[in-house]
């Protein structure tokens, strides 16, 4: 993982992820919480539909801000 990314993750707990819709091809942006445990990054969202996760599985090319 890039050192700049590691530093940013050490100081915040929210991240924006932009994924491509698996059916529409449109870009979607979602705010998620994340946690780093034992060097692994875990993303979590609010309870309910997980469209961002299905989109990420279908098209892993995404961006985080």
PQR file with spaces between the fields and no chain letter, atoms N, CA, C, O and H, PARSE charges and radii, in Angstrom:
ATOM       1  N    UNK     1       0.856   -1.173    0.000 -0.4000 1.5000
ATOM       2  CA   UNK     1       0.000    0.000    0.000 -0.0000 2.0000
ATOM       3  C    UNK     1       0.897    1.230    0.000  0.5500 1.7000
ATOM       4  O    UNK     1       1.897    1.268    0.718 -0.5500 1.4000
ATOM       5  N    UNK     2       0.554    2.219   -0.787 -0.4000 1.5000
ATOM       6  CA   UNK     2       1.286    3.476   -0.886 -0.0000 2.0000
ATOM       7  C    UNK     2       1.388    4.152    0.486  0.5500 1.7000
ATOM       8  O    UNK     2       0.421    4.139    1.249 -0.5500 1.4000
ATOM       9  H    UNK     2      -0.258    2.187   -1.370  0.4000 1.0000
ATOM      10  N    UNK     3       2.538    4.737    0.808 -0.4000 1.5000
ATOM      11  CA   UNK     3       2.743    5.360    2.116 -0.0000 2.0000
ATOM      12  C    UNK     3       1.772    6.511    2.366  0.5500 1.7000
ATOM      13  O    UNK     3       1.302    6.681    3.491 -0.5500 1.4000
ATOM      14  H    UNK     3       3.323    4.747    0.188  0.4000 1.0000
ATOM      15  N    UNK     4       1.463    7.301    1.343 -0.4000 1.5000
ATOM      16  CA   UNK     4       0.491    8.383    1.489 -0.0000 2.0000
ATOM      17  C    UNK     4      -0.885    7.864    1.847  0.5500 1.7000
ATOM      18  O    UNK     4      -1.595    8.459    2.658 -0.5500 1.4000
ATOM      19  H    UNK     4       1.845    7.163    0.429  0.4000 1.0000
ATOM      20  N    UNK     5      -1.255    6.759    1.242 -0.4000 1.5000
ATOM      21  CA   UNK     5      -2.545    6.134    1.547 -0.0000 2.0000
ATOM      22  C    UNK     5      -2.537    5.629    2.982  0.5500 1.7000
ATOM      23  O    UNK     5      -3.515    5.810    3.707 -0.5500 1.4000
ATOM      24  H    UNK     5      -0.678    6.276    0.583  0.4000 1.0000
ATOM      25  N    UNK     6      -1.459    5.006    3.393 -0.4000 1.5000
ATOM      26  CA   UNK     6      -1.360    4.505    4.762 -0.0000 2.0000
ATOM      27  C    UNK     6      -1.497    5.640    5.779  0.5500 1.7000
ATOM      28  O    UNK     6      -2.179    5.484    6.792 -0.5500 1.4000
ATOM      29  H    UNK     6      -0.665    4.858    2.804  0.4000 1.0000
ATOM      30  N    UNK     7      -0.861    6.765    5.519 -0.4000 1.5000
ATOM      31  CA   UNK     7      -0.948    7.906    6.432 -0.0000 2.0000
ATOM      32  C    UNK     7      -2.366    8.450    6.501  0.5500 1.7000
ATOM      33  O    UNK     7      -2.857    8.781    7.581 -0.5500 1.4000
ATOM      34  H    UNK     7      -0.307    6.892    4.696  0.4000 1.0000
ATOM      35  N    UNK     8      -3.015    8.541    5.368 -0.4000 1.5000
ATOM      36  CA   UNK     8      -4.396    9.039    5.341 -0.0000 2.0000
ATOM      37  C    UNK     8      -5.321    8.104    6.105  0.5500 1.7000
ATOM      38  O    UNK     8      -6.192    8.559    6.845 -0.5500 1.4000
ATOM      39  H    UNK     8      -2.617    8.273    4.491  0.4000 1.0000
ATOM      40  N    UNK     9      -5.139    6.815    5.932 -0.4000 1.5000
ATOM      41  CA   UNK     9      -5.990    5.842    6.610 -0.0000 2.0000
ATOM      42  C    UNK     9      -5.775    5.860    8.116  0.5500 1.7000
ATOM      43  O    UNK     9      -6.680    5.514    8.875 -0.5500 1.4000
ATOM      44  H    UNK     9      -4.431    6.446    5.330  0.4000 1.0000
ATOM      45  N    UNK    10      -4.598    6.257    8.551 -0.4000 1.5000
ATOM      46  CA   UNK    10      -4.297    6.283    9.983 -0.0000 2.0000
ATOM      47  C    UNK    10      -4.999    7.432   10.700  0.5500 1.7000
ATOM      48  O    UNK    10      -5.104    7.415   11.927 -0.5500 1.4000
ATOM      49  H    UNK    10      -3.862    6.538    7.934  0.4000 1.0000
ATOM      50  N    UNK    11      -5.486    8.441    9.951 -0.4000 1.5000
ATOM      51  CA   UNK    11      -6.050    9.636   10.573 -0.0000 2.0000
ATOM      52  C    UNK    11      -7.536    9.844   10.348  0.5500 1.7000
ATOM      53  O    UNK    11      -8.091   10.834   10.824 -0.5500 1.4000
ATOM      54  H    UNK    11      -5.400    8.455    8.955  0.4000 1.0000
ATOM      55  N    UNK    12      -8.181    8.961    9.653 -0.4000 1.5000
ATOM      56  CA   UNK    12      -9.600    9.141    9.341 -0.0000 2.0000
ATOM      57  C    UNK    12     -10.296    7.792    9.421  0.5500 1.7000
ATOM      58  O    UNK    12      -9.641    6.750    9.431 -0.5500 1.4000
ATOM      59  H    UNK    12      -7.730    8.156    9.266  0.4000 1.0000
ATOM      60  N    UNK    13     -11.616    7.810    9.477 -0.4000 1.5000
ATOM      61  CA   UNK    13     -12.374    6.552    9.494 -0.0000 2.0000
ATOM      62  C    UNK    13     -13.446    6.506    8.416  0.5500 1.7000
ATOM      63  O    UNK    13     -14.216    5.548    8.345 -0.5500 1.4000
ATOM      64  H    UNK    13     -12.148    8.657    9.469  0.4000 1.0000
ATOM      65  N    UNK    14     -13.501    7.539    7.574 -0.4000 1.5000
ATOM      66  CA   UNK    14     -14.471    7.567    6.475 -0.0000 2.0000
ATOM      67  C    UNK    14     -13.727    7.651    5.150  0.5500 1.7000
ATOM      68  O    UNK    14     -12.653    8.245    5.054 -0.5500 1.4000
ATOM      69  H    UNK    14     -12.875    8.317    7.632  0.4000 1.0000
ATOM      70  N    UNK    15     -14.319    7.046    4.139 -0.4000 1.5000
ATOM      71  CA   UNK    15     -13.743    7.058    2.813 -0.0000 2.0000
ATOM      72  C    UNK    15     -14.880    7.131    1.797  0.5500 1.7000
ATOM      73  O    UNK    15     -15.960    6.591    2.036 -0.5500 1.4000
ATOM      74  H    UNK    15     -15.192    6.563    4.217  0.4000 1.0000
ATOM      75  N    UNK    16     -14.648    7.785    0.682 -0.4000 1.5000
ATOM      76  CA   UNK    16     -15.601    7.788   -0.427 -0.0000 2.0000
ATOM      77  C    UNK    16     -15.092    6.803   -1.469  0.5500 1.7000
ATOM      78  O    UNK    16     -13.914    6.819   -1.828 -0.5500 1.4000
ATOM      79  H    UNK    16     -13.770    8.223    0.487  0.4000 1.0000
ATOM      80  N    UNK    17     -15.976    5.957   -1.944 -0.4000 1.5000
ATOM      81  CA   UNK    17     -15.627    5.005   -2.982 -0.0000 2.0000
ATOM      82  C    UNK    17     -16.486    5.303   -4.206  0.5500 1.7000
ATOM      83  O    UNK    17     -17.687    5.546   -4.087 -0.5500 1.4000
ATOM      84  H    UNK    17     -16.932    5.945   -1.652  0.4000 1.0000
ATOM      85  N    UNK    18     -15.870    5.282   -5.365 -0.4000 1.5000
ATOM      86  CA   UNK    18     -16.591    5.454   -6.623 -0.0000 2.0000
ATOM      87  C    UNK    18     -16.494    4.154   -7.391  0.5500 1.7000
ATOM      88  O    UNK    18     -15.401    3.679   -7.700 -0.5500 1.4000
ATOM      89  H    UNK    18     -14.895    5.085   -5.461  0.4000 1.0000
ATOM      90  N    UNK    19     -17.646    3.584   -7.694 -0.4000 1.5000
ATOM      91  CA   UNK    19     -17.696    2.324   -8.431 -0.0000 2.0000
ATOM      92  C    UNK    19     -18.478    2.539   -9.728  0.5500 1.7000
ATOM      93  O    UNK    19     -19.177    3.538   -9.898 -0.5500 1.4000
ATOM      94  H    UNK    19     -18.534    3.969   -7.442  0.4000 1.0000
ATOM      95  N    UNK    20     -18.338    1.581  -10.624 -0.4000 1.5000
ATOM      96  CA   UNK    20     -19.092    1.593  -11.882 -0.0000 2.0000
ATOM      97  C    UNK    20     -20.240    0.612  -11.750  0.5500 1.7000
ATOM      98  O    UNK    20     -20.044   -0.545  -11.378 -0.5500 1.4000
ATOM      99  H    UNK    20     -17.770    0.770  -10.485  0.4000 1.0000
ATOM     100  N    UNK    21     -21.450    1.085  -12.059 -0.4000 1.5000
ATOM     101  CA   UNK    21     -22.639    0.241  -11.960 -0.0000 2.0000
ATOM     102  C    UNK    21     -22.523   -0.990  -12.835  0.5500 1.7000
ATOM     103  O    UNK    21     -22.177   -0.891  -14.012 -0.5500 1.4000
ATOM     104  H    UNK    21     -21.609    2.025  -12.361  0.4000 1.0000
ATOM     105  N    UNK    22     -22.808   -2.142  -12.269 -0.4000 1.5000
ATOM     106  CA   UNK    22     -22.679   -3.398  -13.006 -0.0000 2.0000
ATOM     107  C    UNK    22     -23.725   -3.533  -14.098  0.5500 1.7000
ATOM     108  O    UNK    22     -23.500   -4.250  -15.073 -0.5500 1.4000
ATOM     109  H    UNK    22     -23.089   -2.222  -11.312  0.4000 1.0000
ATOM     110  N    UNK    23     -24.859   -2.865  -13.962 -0.4000 1.5000
ATOM     111  CA   UNK    23     -25.918   -2.929  -14.971 -0.0000 2.0000
ATOM     112  C    UNK    23     -25.969   -1.673  -15.830  0.5500 1.7000
ATOM     113  O    UNK    23     -26.192   -1.754  -17.038 -0.5500 1.4000
ATOM     114  H    UNK    23     -25.042   -2.283  -13.170  0.4000 1.0000
ATOM     115  N    UNK    24     -25.763   -0.505  -15.207 -0.4000 1.5000
ATOM     116  CA   UNK    24     -25.932    0.765  -15.916 -0.0000 2.0000
ATOM     117  C    UNK    24     -24.643    1.311  -16.511  0.5500 1.7000
ATOM     118  O    UNK    24     -24.679    2.062  -17.486 -0.5500 1.4000
ATOM     119  H    UNK    24     -25.582   -0.439  -14.226  0.4000 1.0000
ATOM     120  N    UNK    25     -23.499    0.939  -15.931 -0.4000 1.5000
ATOM     121  CA   UNK    25     -22.231    1.507  -16.382 -0.0000 2.0000
ATOM     122  C    UNK    25     -21.990    2.911  -15.848  0.5500 1.7000
ATOM     123  O    UNK    25     -20.963    3.520  -16.148 -0.5500 1.4000
ATOM     124  H    UNK    25     -23.470    0.329  -15.140  0.4000 1.0000
ATOM     125  N    UNK    26     -22.925    3.429  -15.061 -0.4000 1.5000
ATOM     126  CA   UNK    26     -22.791    4.774  -14.482 -0.0000 2.0000
ATOM     127  C    UNK    26     -21.870    4.746  -13.273  0.5500 1.7000
ATOM     128  O    UNK    26     -21.703    3.709  -12.630 -0.5500 1.4000
ATOM     129  H    UNK    26     -23.759    2.935  -14.818  0.4000 1.0000
ATOM     130  N    UNK    27     -21.271    5.897  -12.969 -0.4000 1.5000
ATOM     131  CA   UNK    27     -20.413    6.032  -11.798 -0.0000 2.0000
ATOM     132  C    UNK    27     -21.263    6.334  -10.569  0.5500 1.7000
ATOM     133  O    UNK    27     -22.165    7.170  -10.615 -0.5500 1.4000
ATOM     134  H    UNK    27     -21.407    6.739  -13.491  0.4000 1.0000
ATOM     135  N    UNK    28     -20.966    5.648   -9.474 -0.4000 1.5000
ATOM     136  CA   UNK    28     -21.674    5.853   -8.216 -0.0000 2.0000
ATOM     137  C    UNK    28     -20.666    6.135   -7.109  0.5500 1.7000
ATOM     138  O    UNK    28     -19.619    5.493   -7.030 -0.5500 1.4000
ATOM     139  H    UNK    28     -20.233    4.969   -9.436  0.4000 1.0000
ATOM     140  N    UNK    29     -20.987    7.090   -6.269 -0.4000 1.5000
ATOM     141  CA   UNK    29     -20.110    7.448   -5.158 -0.0000 2.0000
ATOM     142  C    UNK    29     -20.842    7.187   -3.850  0.5500 1.7000
ATOM     143  O    UNK    29     -22.011    7.541   -3.694 -0.5500 1.4000
ATOM     144  H    UNK    29     -21.838    7.612   -6.333  0.4000 1.0000
ATOM     145  N    UNK    30     -20.137    6.563   -2.914 -0.4000 1.5000
ATOM     146  CA   UNK    30     -20.740    6.179   -1.642 -0.0000 2.0000
ATOM     147  C    UNK    30     -19.736    6.438   -0.526  0.5500 1.7000
ATOM     148  O    UNK    30     -18.550    6.140   -0.669 -0.5500 1.4000
ATOM     149  H    UNK    30     -19.188    6.276   -3.040  0.4000 1.0000
ATOM     150  N    UNK    31     -20.214    6.993    0.586 -0.4000 1.5000
ATOM     151  CA   UNK    31     -19.369    7.186    1.748 -0.0000 2.0000
ATOM     152  C    UNK    31     -19.456    5.946    2.631  0.5500 1.7000
ATOM     153  O    UNK    31     -20.545    5.478    2.963 -0.5500 1.4000
ATOM     154  H    UNK    31     -21.178    7.235    0.702  0.4000 1.0000
ATOM     155  N    UNK    32     -18.298    5.428    3.003 -0.4000 1.5000
ATOM     156  CA   UNK    32     -18.230    4.228    3.822 -0.0000 2.0000
ATOM     157  C    UNK    32     -17.302    4.454    5.003  0.5500 1.7000
ATOM     158  O    UNK    32     -16.414    5.306    4.958 -0.5500 1.4000
ATOM     159  H    UNK    32     -17.413    5.808    2.734  0.4000 1.0000
ATOM     160  N    UNK    33     -17.515    3.697    6.037 -0.4000 1.5000
ATOM     161  CA   UNK    33     -16.580    3.665    7.156 -0.0000 2.0000
ATOM     162  C    UNK    33     -15.583    2.547    6.875  0.5500 1.7000
ATOM     163  O    UNK    33     -15.900    1.570    6.197 -0.5500 1.4000
ATOM     164  H    UNK    33     -18.237    3.005    6.074  0.4000 1.0000
ATOM     165  N    UNK    34     -14.385    2.706    7.402 -0.4000 1.5000
ATOM     166  CA   UNK    34     -13.409    1.644    7.239 -0.0000 2.0000
ATOM     167  C    UNK    34     -12.662    1.427    8.543  0.5500 1.7000
ATOM     168  O    UNK    34     -12.625    2.290    9.420 -0.5500 1.4000
ATOM     169  H    UNK    34     -14.127    3.500    7.952  0.4000 1.0000
ATOM     170  N    UNK    35     -12.078    0.260    8.639 -0.4000 1.5000
ATOM     171  CA   UNK    35     -11.309   -0.128    9.809 -0.0000 2.0000
ATOM     172  C    UNK    35     -10.071   -0.862    9.321  0.5500 1.7000
ATOM     173  O    UNK    35     -10.143   -1.646    8.374 -0.5500 1.4000
ATOM     174  H    UNK    35     -12.109   -0.441    7.926  0.4000 1.0000
ATOM     175  N    UNK    36      -8.948   -0.614    9.955 -0.4000 1.5000
ATOM     176  CA   UNK    36      -7.728   -1.350    9.644 -0.0000 2.0000
ATOM     177  C    UNK    36      -7.418   -2.248   10.834  0.5500 1.7000
ATOM     178  O    UNK    36      -7.217   -1.773   11.952 -0.5500 1.4000
ATOM     179  H    UNK    36      -8.890    0.023   10.724  0.4000 1.0000
ATOM     180  N    UNK    37      -7.382   -3.537   10.580 -0.4000 1.5000
ATOM     181  CA   UNK    37      -7.097   -4.528   11.614 -0.0000 2.0000
ATOM     182  C    UNK    37      -6.033   -5.478   11.094  0.5500 1.7000
ATOM     183  O    UNK    37      -6.196   -6.081   10.033 -0.5500 1.4000
ATOM     184  H    UNK    37      -7.545   -3.923    9.672  0.4000 1.0000
ATOM     185  N    UNK    38      -4.958   -5.610   11.832 -0.4000 1.5000
ATOM     186  CA   UNK    38      -3.845   -6.488   11.442 -0.0000 2.0000
ATOM     187  C    UNK    38      -3.378   -6.211   10.013  0.5500 1.7000
ATOM     188  O    UNK    38      -3.069   -7.137    9.263 -0.5500 1.4000
ATOM     189  H    UNK    38      -4.826   -5.120   12.694  0.4000 1.0000
ATOM     190  N    UNK    39      -3.328   -4.929    9.644 -0.4000 1.5000
ATOM     191  CA   UNK    39      -2.845   -4.539    8.323 -0.0000 2.0000
ATOM     192  C    UNK    39      -3.833   -4.740    7.191  0.5500 1.7000
ATOM     193  O    UNK    39      -3.493   -4.508    6.031 -0.5500 1.4000
ATOM     194  H    UNK    39      -3.578   -4.177   10.253  0.4000 1.0000
ATOM     195  N    UNK    40      -5.047   -5.168    7.500 -0.4000 1.5000
ATOM     196  CA   UNK    40      -6.080   -5.372    6.473 -0.0000 2.0000
ATOM     197  C    UNK    40      -7.119   -4.268    6.574  0.5500 1.7000
ATOM     198  O    UNK    40      -7.479   -3.829    7.666 -0.5500 1.4000
ATOM     199  H    UNK    40      -5.324   -5.357    8.442  0.4000 1.0000
ATOM     200  N    UNK    41      -7.591   -3.830    5.423 -0.4000 1.5000
ATOM     201  CA   UNK    41      -8.592   -2.769    5.343 -0.0000 2.0000
ATOM     202  C    UNK    41      -9.974   -3.384    5.190  0.5500 1.7000
ATOM     203  O    UNK    41     -10.197   -4.195    4.291 -0.5500 1.4000
ATOM     204  H    UNK    41      -7.299   -4.187    4.536  0.4000 1.0000
ATOM     205  N    UNK    42     -10.905   -3.004    6.064 -0.4000 1.5000
ATOM     206  CA   UNK    42     -12.278   -3.483    6.011 -0.0000 2.0000
ATOM     207  C    UNK    42     -13.202   -2.300    5.769  0.5500 1.7000
ATOM     208  O    UNK    42     -13.121   -1.293    6.473 -0.5500 1.4000
ATOM     209  H    UNK    42     -10.724   -2.346    6.794  0.4000 1.0000
ATOM     210  N    UNK    43     -14.084   -2.415    4.775 -0.4000 1.5000
ATOM     211  CA   UNK    43     -15.069   -1.382    4.470 -0.0000 2.0000
ATOM     212  C    UNK    43     -16.413   -1.792    5.028  0.5500 1.7000
ATOM     213  O    UNK    43     -16.803   -2.957    4.945 -0.5500 1.4000
ATOM     214  H    UNK    43     -14.150   -3.233    4.203  0.4000 1.0000
ATOM     215  N    UNK    44     -17.125   -0.825    5.601 -0.4000 1.5000
ATOM     216  CA   UNK    44     -18.460   -1.099    6.112 -0.0000 2.0000
ATOM     217  C    UNK    44     -19.390    0.029    5.711  0.5500 1.7000
ATOM     218  O    UNK    44     -18.969    1.177    5.568 -0.5500 1.4000
ATOM     219  H    UNK    44     -16.809    0.121    5.669  0.4000 1.0000
ATOM     220  N    UNK    45     -20.646   -0.302    5.532 -0.4000 1.5000
ATOM     221  CA   UNK    45     -21.651    0.692    5.197 -0.0000 2.0000
ATOM     222  C    UNK    45     -22.847    0.557    6.126  0.5500 1.7000
ATOM     223  O    UNK    45     -22.845   -0.257    7.050 -0.5500 1.4000
ATOM     224  H    UNK    45     -20.988   -1.235    5.648  0.4000 1.0000
ATOM     225  N    UNK    46     -23.838    1.343    5.875 -0.4000 1.5000
ATOM     226  CA   UNK    46     -25.062    1.264    6.671 -0.0000 2.0000
ATOM     227  C    UNK    46     -25.813   -0.017    6.341  0.5500 1.7000
ATOM     228  O    UNK    46     -25.642   -0.574    5.256 -0.5500 1.4000
ATOM     229  H    UNK    46     -23.840    2.004    5.124  0.4000 1.0000
ATOM     230  N    UNK    47     -26.644   -0.489    7.266 -0.4000 1.5000
ATOM     231  CA   UNK    47     -27.451   -1.673    6.966 -0.0000 2.0000
ATOM     232  C    UNK    47     -28.349   -1.424    5.746  0.5500 1.7000
ATOM     233  O    UNK    47     -28.801   -0.302    5.518 -0.5500 1.4000
ATOM     234  H    UNK    47     -26.784   -0.036    8.147  0.4000 1.0000
ATOM     235  N    UNK    48     -28.591   -2.441    4.999 -0.4000 1.5000
ATOM     236  CA   UNK    48     -29.456   -2.316    3.830 -0.0000 2.0000
ATOM     237  C    UNK    48     -28.772   -2.838    2.583  0.5500 1.7000
ATOM     238  O    UNK    48     -27.834   -3.632    2.660 -0.5500 1.4000
ATOM     239  H    UNK    48     -28.223   -3.352    5.184  0.4000 1.0000
ATOM     240  N    UNK    49     -29.242   -2.390    1.445 -0.4000 1.5000
ATOM     241  CA   UNK    49     -28.710   -2.831    0.160 -0.0000 2.0000
ATOM     242  C    UNK    49     -27.229   -2.519    0.059  0.5500 1.7000
ATOM     243  O    UNK    49     -26.759   -1.498    0.561 -0.5500 1.4000
ATOM     244  H    UNK    49     -30.004   -1.745    1.382  0.4000 1.0000
ATOM     245  N    UNK    50     -26.504   -3.407   -0.591 -0.4000 1.5000
ATOM     246  CA   UNK    50     -25.067   -3.235   -0.767 -0.0000 2.0000
ATOM     247  C    UNK    50     -24.724   -3.144   -2.255  0.5500 1.7000
ATOM     248  O    UNK    50     -23.909   -3.918   -2.758 -0.5500 1.4000
ATOM     249  H    UNK    50     -26.886   -4.236   -0.998  0.4000 1.0000
ATOM     250  N    UNK    51     -25.341   -2.212   -2.944 -0.4000 1.5000
ATOM     251  CA   UNK    51     -25.074   -2.054   -4.372 -0.0000 2.0000
ATOM     252  C    UNK    51     -23.615   -1.765   -4.654  0.5500 1.7000
ATOM     253  O    UNK    51     -23.066   -2.247   -5.645 -0.5500 1.4000
ATOM     254  H    UNK    51     -26.003   -1.583   -2.536  0.4000 1.0000
ATOM     255  N    UNK    52     -22.974   -0.977   -3.786 -0.4000 1.5000
ATOM     256  CA   UNK    52     -21.567   -0.650   -3.998 -0.0000 2.0000
ATOM     257  C    UNK    52     -20.712   -1.913   -3.988  0.5500 1.7000
ATOM     258  O    UNK    52     -19.745   -2.016   -4.742 -0.5500 1.4000
ATOM     259  H    UNK    52     -23.420   -0.586   -2.981  0.4000 1.0000
ATOM     260  N    UNK    53     -21.064   -2.867   -3.142 -0.4000 1.5000
ATOM     261  CA   UNK    53     -20.292   -4.101   -3.050 -0.0000 2.0000
ATOM     262  C    UNK    53     -20.494   -4.963   -4.297  0.5500 1.7000
ATOM     263  O    UNK    53     -19.532   -5.507   -4.841 -0.5500 1.4000
ATOM     264  H    UNK    53     -21.850   -2.783   -2.530  0.4000 1.0000
ATOM     265  N    UNK    54     -21.731   -5.086   -4.745 -0.4000 1.5000
ATOM     266  CA   UNK    54     -22.007   -5.848   -5.964 -0.0000 2.0000
ATOM     267  C    UNK    54     -21.320   -5.201   -7.162  0.5500 1.7000
ATOM     268  O    UNK    54     -20.785   -5.900   -8.022 -0.5500 1.4000
ATOM     269  H    UNK    54     -22.512   -4.645   -4.303  0.4000 1.0000
ATOM     270  N    UNK    55     -21.332   -3.868   -7.223 -0.4000 1.5000
ATOM     271  CA   UNK    55     -20.647   -3.166   -8.312 -0.0000 2.0000
ATOM     272  C    UNK    55     -19.147   -3.409   -8.256  0.5500 1.7000
ATOM     273  O    UNK    55     -18.507   -3.612   -9.287 -0.5500 1.4000
ATOM     274  H    UNK    55     -21.766   -3.300   -6.524  0.4000 1.0000
ATOM     275  N    UNK    56     -18.587   -3.388   -7.055 -0.4000 1.5000
ATOM     276  CA   UNK    56     -17.153   -3.600   -6.884 -0.0000 2.0000
ATOM     277  C    UNK    56     -16.753   -5.014   -7.289  0.5500 1.7000
ATOM     278  O    UNK    56     -15.696   -5.213   -7.887 -0.5500 1.4000
ATOM     279  H    UNK    56     -19.107   -3.223   -6.216  0.4000 1.0000
ATOM     280  N    UNK    57     -17.589   -5.989   -6.968 -0.4000 1.5000
ATOM     281  CA   UNK    57     -17.307   -7.366   -7.398 -0.0000 2.0000
ATOM     282  C    UNK    57     -17.354   -7.501   -8.915  0.5500 1.7000
ATOM     283  O    UNK    57     -16.529   -8.195   -9.508 -0.5500 1.4000
ATOM     284  H    UNK    57     -18.447   -5.827   -6.482  0.4000 1.0000
ATOM     285  N    UNK    58     -18.317   -6.838   -9.535 -0.4000 1.5000
ATOM     286  CA   UNK    58     -18.481   -6.936  -10.986 -0.0000 2.0000
ATOM     287  C    UNK    58     -17.404   -6.167  -11.732  0.5500 1.7000
ATOM     288  O    UNK    58     -16.970   -6.582  -12.807 -0.5500 1.4000
ATOM     289  H    UNK    58     -18.987   -6.274   -9.053  0.4000 1.0000
ATOM     290  N    UNK    59     -16.969   -5.041  -11.162 -0.4000 1.5000
ATOM     291  CA   UNK    59     -15.956   -4.199  -11.812 -0.0000 2.0000
ATOM     292  C    UNK    59     -15.017   -3.667  -10.740  0.5500 1.7000
ATOM     293  O    UNK    59     -15.286   -2.610  -10.169 -0.5500 1.4000
ATOM     294  H    UNK    59     -17.321   -4.704  -10.289  0.4000 1.0000
ATOM     295  N    UNK    60     -13.916   -4.371  -10.447 -0.4000 1.5000
ATOM     296  CA   UNK    60     -13.030   -3.972   -9.360 -0.0000 2.0000
ATOM     297  C    UNK    60     -12.290   -2.649   -9.580  0.5500 1.7000
ATOM     298  O    UNK    60     -11.705   -2.108   -8.642 -0.5500 1.4000
ATOM     299  H    UNK    60     -13.698   -5.229  -10.911  0.4000 1.0000
ATOM     300  N    UNK    61     -12.311   -2.129  -10.803 -0.4000 1.5000
ATOM     301  CA   UNK    61     -11.694   -0.819  -11.038 -0.0000 2.0000
ATOM     302  C    UNK    61     -12.536    0.238  -10.340  0.5500 1.7000
ATOM     303  O    UNK    61     -13.677    0.488  -10.729 -0.5500 1.4000
ATOM     304  H    UNK    61     -12.786   -2.568  -11.565  0.4000 1.0000
ATOM     305  N    UNK    62     -11.973    0.855   -9.313 -0.4000 1.5000
ATOM     306  CA   UNK    62     -12.707    1.838   -8.532 -0.0000 2.0000
ATOM     307  C    UNK    62     -11.715    2.860   -8.010  0.5500 1.7000
ATOM     308  O    UNK    62     -10.505    2.713   -8.182 -0.5500 1.4000
ATOM     309  H    UNK    62     -11.046    0.652   -8.997  0.4000 1.0000
ATOM     310  N    UNK    63     -12.234    3.889   -7.377 -0.4000 1.5000
ATOM     311  CA   UNK    63     -11.344    4.882   -6.769 -0.0000 2.0000
ATOM     312  C    UNK    63     -11.827    5.194   -5.364  0.5500 1.7000
ATOM     313  O    UNK    63     -13.018    5.119   -5.063 -0.5500 1.4000
ATOM     314  H    UNK    63     -13.218    4.009   -7.238  0.4000 1.0000
ATOM     315  N    UNK    64     -10.876    5.546   -4.513 -0.4000 1.5000
ATOM     316  CA   UNK    64     -11.150    5.914   -3.144 -0.0000 2.0000
ATOM     317  C    UNK    64     -10.647    7.328   -2.916  0.5500 1.7000
ATOM     318  O    UNK    64      -9.564    7.695   -3.371 -0.5500 1.4000
ATOM     319  H    UNK    64      -9.909    5.607   -4.758  0.4000 1.0000
ATOM     320  N    UNK    65     -11.451    8.127   -2.200 -0.4000 1.5000
ATOM     321  CA   UNK    65     -10.998    9.464   -1.831 -0.0000 2.0000
ATOM     322  C    UNK    65     -11.343    9.728   -0.387  0.5500 1.7000
ATOM     323  O    UNK    65     -11.048   10.805    0.131 -0.5500 1.4000
ATOM     324  H    UNK    65     -12.331    7.829   -1.830  0.4000 1.0000
